[in-house]
Amino acid sequence: MSTGTQLVATSITPKLRLTVGVCSVIFTVGTAVHNFAIINNKLVEMMMQISGSADPAASAPGFTSGLRIVGCLYILGNAAGILALRSRSRALWWVVLAVNCTQGLGFWAIPPSMWDAAADLYGTWGIVPSAVTDGGALLLTVVMVLAMVKYRTTWAQQHTVPTDAPQAPGSSSATAGSRR
């Protein structure tokens, strides 16, 4: 007989999972576009020239490779979030939250020279993928944190006491939905 609490879905849980899953699809595609269509040696050289680097042509290939490695890690992290459509694993929650929290910091982590170079090289479309993924990740992080604060658990679930759990004298068996 189990005496611990169980986690059960609330009416918000499926909506939150759908939001995370759909956002993760969008962020995976946006990050892939940014990583492979926008980021290239020419963009990185322009970025380095704008920021006053001494030898952009020599430094750009290594820097481009580094950016692409980071981008690939974010593609994998965002793709993991798609699993939210099927799972409400605690580990998945924390991975998705960490990926989106750090990706949402892109506005501050990416040097302004990258935004300038992308706009100069590709126009507005050079900024859109990163703006959508970074801005969207920031908003999704806020939604996830607010849900976690409100429900005090992952995936907007509630703690419940199983019906077969021993009850304290004088307590009601109507503890479903009670929080710790």
Residue pairs with C-beta under 8 A, 6 or more apart in sequence:
1 164
1 165
1 166
2 162
2 164
2 165
3 162
3 165
3 166
4 162
4 165
5 159
5 160
5 161
5 162
5 180
6 159
6 160
6 161
6 162
7 153
7 155
7 157
7 158
7 159
7 160
8 157
8 158
8 160
8 176
9 88
9 155
9 156
9 157
10 151
10 156
10 157
10 158
12 147
12 151
12 156
13 88
13 155
13 156
13 157
16 143
16 144
16 147
16 155
16 156
17 84
17 85
17 88
17 155
18 84
18 85
19 140
19 143
20 81
20 84
20 96
20 140
20 144
21 81
21 82
21 83
21 84
21 85
23 81
23 100
23 136
23 137
23 140
24 78
24 79
24 80
24 81
24 82
24 84
24 96
25 82
26 132
26 133
26 136
27 74
27 78
27 81
27 100
27 103
27 132
27 133
27 136
27 137
28 75
28 78
28 79
28 81
28 82
30 129
30 130
30 132
30 133
30 136
31 71
31 74
31 75
31 78
31 103
31 129
31 133
32 71
32 75
33 129
34 71
34 129
34 130
34 133
35 67
35 68
35 71
35 72
35 74
35 75
36 68
36 71
37 129
38 118
38 122
38 126
38 129
38 130
39 64
39 67
39 68
39 71
40 64
41 60
41 61
41 64
42 121
43 114
43 117
43 118
43 121
43 126
44 56
44 60
44 63
44 64
44 67
44 117
45 56
45 57
45 60
46 56
46 117
46 120
46 121
47 111
47 113
47 114
47 116
47 117
48 56
48 59
48 60
48 63
48 113
49 56
50 113
50 116
50 117
51 111
51 113
53 59
74 99
74 103
74 133
77 95
77 96
77 98
77 99
77 103
78 99
78 103
78 133
80 92
80 95
80 96
80 99
81 92
81 95
81 96
81 99
81 100
83 89
83 92
84 92
84 96
88 154
88 155
88 157
90 154
93 144
93 154
93 155
94 154
96 144
97 141
97 144
97 145
99 137
100 137
100 138
100 140
100 141
100 144
101 137
101 141
103 133
103 134
103 137
104 134
104 135
104 137
104 138
104 139
104 140
104 141
105 134
105 138
106 130
106 133
106 134
106 137
107 134
107 135
107 138
110 130
110 134
115 127
118 126
118 127
118 130
119 126
119 127
147 155
147 156
148 154
150 156
151 157
151 158
151 179
152 159
152 179
152 180
153 159
158 177
158 179
159 178
159 179
159 180
160 175
160 176
160 177
160 178
161 175
161 176
161 178
163 173
163 176
167 173
167 175
